């Protein structure tokens, strides 16, 4: 699409053209209010919490794998004899 053109300005009888404007005086800026420091929330940082949660999940996974190995194969590391179900004596 073509750009629109501005309408031509009518020439004034005095020889027209734009008149130069003087520089405007700068306005004084209002003083900024002092920023209030943010309160640091108490408690451990996120990295510490995430490392604790990760450690707990890894420990739970190791225990669950050991439990499954003990139930199925009788080779659990923590308590290998505790996982085996007692066999009913047949007479």
Secondary structure as UniProt FT lines:
FT   TURN            13..14
FT   HELIX           46..73
FT   TURN            80..82
//
